[in-house]
Amino acid sequence: MSVISKPTIYGNQRIRCVLPQRIVEYFNLDYTFVDPESNVESEEVKLYQKLFPLRKIPTLVDIDYKTGKHFHLTEVIAIMYYLLEPLAIEKNDAFAKQIIGFSLQDKAEVLKWLSFINSDFQLPLVGCMRQIRGNDNYNKSVFDSNITKLDGFINDVFTPRLSAYTYLVGEDVTLADFYAAAWFARGFGFVWDKKWAKNHPAVMRWFNTISKHEFVAPIFKDFALLDQLPSPVPKKKEKPQQPSKKETKAKEPEEPKAVKVKHPLEALGKSSKFNLDEWKRQYSNNDTRPVALPWFFEHYDPSEWSIWRVDYKYNDELTMTFMSNNLVGGFFNRLSGSINL
């Protein structure tokens, strides 16, 4: 497998990739671009897959030509700062200094906005986009929830700031403005139209200002507001073909019939003299000593039946009447197989 011989950025036209690519183009940095999602059988892409098993984009590979050491980096915010910091510090480039933040507080503010846009803001936006494009099944409650979150971010975070200030950080355009505007452009292609733009003048004034800046103008050259919003289309569920009755019968083997297991006492056969059901009726409906017991001994046949006395071994457990009833009832339930012969 080949080895990377030149600093490389792996990415494509996804929003996270456009600003790192623009930084390289604008400042004429020595990086090659490779799209890891096209020509996947190429040596370059195979090497990317080996170096970055999570397949994230953008990703960066830098090379120290003096030592030959390679440096690997993922995550768009880290990559943008890795590209811009040497320009600001080592080359003293004024524009690079400005967009990453002149002071420590400015830098912290820029990073705050970048982190917010790259997490809280883009998650519901991407959720809506995926449903509109058909990547995910349309779920109205999820879609509406994402729209509500986006409205909250616009009304509570962006509008107050942009109504009072020209830019997101300080009095100059920064990386926060460029990155946010790139995500807004994607939103204008899916969830916001001309009507929305008319109702959010502060946000649109800021967006139009940023999109015309020479640094990002090539990214927005084909931008246009939507006249009407696209609607998410629910995916039609394909009904699985039902096999015909003949096929079902042919495919499904008949289940073997359960064999009824005979009770061991069935081998003794039916009693010729003593009928248990009749005995139960005699015992239940008559007085025990004068009627039921004489009937019992008259019909009892010792050649077919035997009489047993059972003593319970744990009488200390029988402190309450209901406990004895439960035990005796359970005992007779377990004898039912023999009684019902």
Order of alpha helices (4+ residues) and beta strands (2+ residues): beta-alpha-beta-alpha-beta-beta-alpha-alpha-alpha-alpha-alpha-alpha-alpha-alpha-alpha-alpha-alpha-alpha-alpha-alpha
